[in-house]
C-alpha cells in the first residue's frame, strides 16, 4: 500500500499561555497564589495505592503546613463575614 507524499510534521516549542486583556489582574492573582501557598505539595506523603486512614502525626503536620496560607485566608474571611454585619448593625442602631 503506497502512502504517497506525506509531509513530516513540524513541531514547535509547545503551547503558550493565552494572552489576556487584563494582565494586571492575572499578575495580581498569580502573586496572591504564590503568597498564600509558596510550598509545593508534599506528594511523598500521599500514596494513592493505600488506604488514606494511615496518616501519622508528622504527615498531618506537614499537610497543615502546606495548607497554612489557605487556612489563614479562610479564618480572615470568616472573621469578616461575622464582624462586618455586626459592626454595621452597631453603627445603625447606636449612632454614637
N, C-alpha and C positions, 0 to 999 in steps of 0.2 A: 504494500500500500504506500503510495507516494504521498508525502505531506506537502509537497510544493515548497514555495518560498515563505518560510515562517521567520519573521523578524525576531531578533534577540530582544528580550525585554531590557528596558533602561531603568536602572534603579537609582533613586535619588537619596538624599540624606535622611529621609523619613518625614513623618507628618510634623507639621508645625502647629504651634498653638494658634487658635483662631484670633484674628485681630478683634479689638474691642473698640466701641465708640466711647467708652468711659475708662480709659487706662488708669485714672486716679483712683476710681472705686476698686478696680481689680487689684491695684498695688496695695491699697489700704486693707482689703480683705486678706490678701496673702500675708501682709505684715502682721495682722491680728492673729492669723492662724499660727504663724511662726512664733509669736509672742506667747500665745496660750499653750501651745504644745510643741516645745522645742525638742523634746526627747523622741527618739524613734521607738516604734512598737517593739516590746520585748517578745519576739517571736519564739525564742527558745523555751519560754515558759508554757506556751500554748501548744499542746500536742493534740492534733485533731483525731488521731487514731485511738486515743484512750478516753476514758470517762473523765469529764471535767470536774468531778467531785473530789479529786485528789489533790487539791491545792494546799500547800503548806503555808505557814505564816509569812515566810520570806517572799514567796511568789505573790501573795496578796499585797504585801508592802510595795513590791516593785510595780505591780499593776496600778496601785493607788498613786504612786509617784508619777507614773506615766499619765494618768488622768487628772493630776492635780490642778492643772490650769482650767480644765472644763468644770471641775468641782467648785473652784473659786468663783468662776463666772456664774455658775448656777446659783450659788449662795448669794452673790450680789444681786442677781436677778430676782430671786425670791424676796430678798430684803426690800428691794424697790417696789415689788408688787404689793407688799404689805404696807410699807411706810408711806408711799406717795398718796394713796387714798386716805390713810389715817391722818396725815398732816393736812391734806386738803379739807377733810371734814372738820378738823380743829380750827382751821382758818375761817371756814364758812360759818361755823356755829359760834365761835367765840368773838371774832372780830376785835381782838385786843390790839 
